[in-house]
Amino acid sequence: GYMPVTYAANSISALENSGLTVSERIHKVLSLSIDAIDRSKLYTTHAFPDALRARNTLQYALEDLVTADRATVLERLAAGQTPEEAEQVDLAPEIENGMDFIRKASKVCTVCVAHTTAGYDQTLAALSAFAG
């Protein structure tokens, strides 16, 4: 399942102060999960202020493109491209030269913000780069 996406909610003290009653075992599991997220470098982003707003911004910005992206990939496949050639590019905007790549690549293919540790401001800048 998903852990809380707001910075304030991603703490064991928020759980304890919420009034929810959980067993000692569940409390320990949640405590360990939150600690793992705080230390993680691979698959999860640390909670940050305005994380929910950043997530919603990405969701709304990309939702409208899903149907068009699928049609583009199917057209490319029908034209003889390999799946690798037809598929989109995933990019973490915080990598070196990431924003420049987004500006250039978004002119010729779909670029998605993915596997990122970018904060809210950097994510919004990436969305602006997508727009040209």
Salt bridges, closest charged atoms under 4 A:
GLU16 OE2 - HIS27 NE2 2.87
ASP35 OD2 - ARG39 NE 2.95
ASP50 OD2 - ARG53 NH2 3.50
ASP100 OD2 - LYS104 NZ 3.11
